[in-house]
């Protein structure tokens, strides 16, 4: 009997440093249930394919041609820029294109910069993958600059959209309403993924498959996923199924657009995908009808949007080991592979008022310690790896303590990092146990210095315990990475400054991720914004997961301005360190700390100042 297969595709933009977990997890689940599935990482292929000499040069030429086409807008609209928001969307987009391309090419030496970056880009990509050159900080950080510069030039051909190594910025001239997102999925002037997929995606190879599953974990993947979904539907008979956390967060708005299921996909699986993927495999192999596929949203023959029964609670201990066998590790921008592993679903705290992380995930459940250790051991052996990213948002300290003991008992020599909550259970002994089992750093949710704000956020952490944990972690030799939330409603300028002072004082905290407070639709605060003095709540577009708001404290605009100016100054001040901000460079940080040790990485000073494209 011929088995109908599923292909799980990961799309740009995602950080191309290491393999993507969702495809590996779903492929393994479907195969374990006796069906066929494969994974394809189009994200890493995308970055490899676009970061070439030829593409940098041709993108610069395309940008200059497009500049000619929008130059006339300066004369027509240049004197009325204060009315920008009242112009039609295509004029706003054109004006931003004019601004971005002119800004680049009006700088002295722009042409030579294009040639220089084109000459250097392929070697810069090679440095990322080279086991020796990657670990020479001067070479790695120059290579990172070259990649950033190349992506900037490549983006100019599609300005004002922009691809970065860690983000994709869709057309900033418009909001994320369905109509605006849809327009971008058809507009090859601003959507770089249309021509990319047309040239590089093997649509003929889809003949083997019944369904292509595309995961949308974040906003940066929305336009690329919808673009690929559209092209597959237009060019093949294969069904397209969307899944992933981001899609879940906007599912109610998608359901209001029945044509979405004609233009971009056939199905959407909502919530945790593991059970739904197996159920989908059963459907395409004729075992169950479509209305019995768990957690599926689809359009029936009457044009009604149907939401099937939600999948039963997933037991983490019933999951099999993720299957990375379709991933070509040599494509990733790291010389040593860092494998992502997820131990649990949901968050064991789950009460922070601003957080929507666990939306779409079931209530907290975690693999048993032996299961978790078995999984890590199998991944080590099967793929010959020793570096891991434990990607759970927070794992209870008791679990981690036992896990560390088990890892050491088995003699596994691994290095890992993880996210964590300042839970009092992270005693010095537990941290020591974890460090000796290979924990190089934790990314802690520090959020704000002010105890009043922590209380308002319902973080459930004690500032004294937080300080104790950071000190213990530092003293036993671990790197401390912290995330900060600036501009929380009602935050005073003094409170903001207190948090900034903590970030600036790099004694105990070695790298940080500051972000702006965002009022998220699916967070606790999203349903009670007035409880913290937020008013005039308006949408950023139905396909966006945050709201605009007015605040009794610092305004949204001020927060953005303050954070950007602080961050830029901080980056400039620390531009000779290896990592002061650790947004998405977390895998490279792990590799360096594992290779050189914490203090070497902390104290290393580059002989040059890193350059940033603000
Ligand atoms: S911020 Fe972290 S600890 Fe708080 S609810 Fe979200 S995931 Fe849990």
Boltz pocket constraint, residues with backbone or C-beta under 6 A from the ligand:
constraints:
  - pocket:
      binder: B
      contacts: [[A, 347], [A, 348], [A, 349], [A, 350], [A, 351], [A, 352], [A, 355], [A, 356], [A, 357], [A, 358], [A, 393], [A, 394], [A, 421], [A, 445], [A, 459]]
      max_distance: 6.0
